[in-house]
């Protein structure tokens, strides 16, 4: 069985940070560094004018690479990170501790938005069997910014993935028959957790831009603000705002 070198060494670099990684988490990618950069630039812009404390939700946090990077570079932000995988959250917690931002991030386990606490004192729905790290957050908390690098590999593409990628967690890669399942779910649910005018940053896969834009264009709930290409010239990041 082929093992990616990052799993063998137990570490990966992301935005200059050495992160713990293992077979329970996706190996952080350079493209996702660009996603974080976009979030940081946007956050610094809005806080410069409003002086507000920004709340950021990181869905599908995995190793915590996005949340930890944001906490390091935006120390005034309130960050919540969620994942359905308990082993992945333990890795994310370890990375937060390693880089001194455990107090800046609240980690919750559950399926996308179901991970968020339903009340101030009771963190989770019992059926989710969710775990909590950090302090509880208030009921019905809404966010100024959401960021997500969801699973987006479609069923028919798995046989064509590089062998080292096929060793990464299936749950972190598989996005349904067409790779868009998570984008549909986020489009349907994010509106209930975003502040009006709040912004959603999504990493997307090759050739998916038009279909994802179509998903978020239904019902005049969102507005696509910007498409960002990665260093290879591929459409990679979507900025979307809640109307």
VENCOR-V273319 format. One record per helix or strand. SS is the DSSP state (h for helix, s for strand). FROM is the first residue (numbers start at 0). TO is the last residue. If there is no record, write none. Layout:
ss=(SS | SS)
from=(FROM | FROM)
to=(TO | TO)
//
This chain:
ss=(h | s | s | h | s | h | s | h | h | s | h | h | s | s | s | h | h | h | s | h | s | h | h | s | s)
from=(4 | 10 | 16 | 29 | 54 | 64 | 77 | 85 | 101 | 104 | 111 | 125 | 131 | 142 | 152 | 154 | 164 | 169 | 173 | 180 | 193 | 208 | 217 | 221 | 234)
to=(8 | 13 | 19 | 49 | 58 | 72 | 82 | 97 | 103 | 108 | 114 | 127 | 132 | 147 | 152 | 159 | 166 | 172 | 173 | 191 | 202 | 215 | 219 | 228 | 241)
//
